């Protein structure tokens, strides 16, 4: 299966990235773009989160509910974004036209890959070893990791967002990081014209 963009991780940053990319579906520059997200969520720190301090979320919102509702929101609004369940990524290798992603079930090819994983050890995906470094914003006692990146870009066609990009583990920061990567990709698709997508009443 081939994609223009494949997001790996279905937490706050990955789902937000998918929502922004999906929302560009009616733009000429996004026509025909294939977008997928591997929605593995068991390792998401949202599973145990309780939110009282996020703009727009009712007090006592549970992170595990956001994960469920986020996938429903993506499916309802942007069904063209393919949600890939029950996949564990084993390796990400460079190819002539992008990346080959091996999972426990199959092989995918994608021009762009976005890593939206958490910052816990170990990160066992082959092909990423040389990019792993200590997390710069986490409590050193927790021994967290991130991927070396400049403004979310690890290397050509390979992005990261959320805590694995070096963001703090804060819901709004992670979601914003995912949205930032999505708008960077939309900008590339739009012939490098700075691009964002907002629906209007």
FENGIQUI-V149290 format. One record per helix or strand of 2 or more residues. SS is the DSSP state (hx for helix, st for strand). FROM is the first residue (numbers start at 1). TO is the last residue. If there is no record, write none. Layout:
SS&FROM&TO + SS&FROM&TO
This chain:
st&2&8 + hx&12&22 + hx&28&30 + st&35&38 + hx&45&48 + st&50&51 + st&61&62 + hx&63&77 + st&81&84 + st&89&95 + st&98&103 + st&107&115 + hx&129&131 + st&132&134 + hx&140&142 + st&145&147 + st&153&155 + st&158&160 + hx&162&165 + hx&171&189
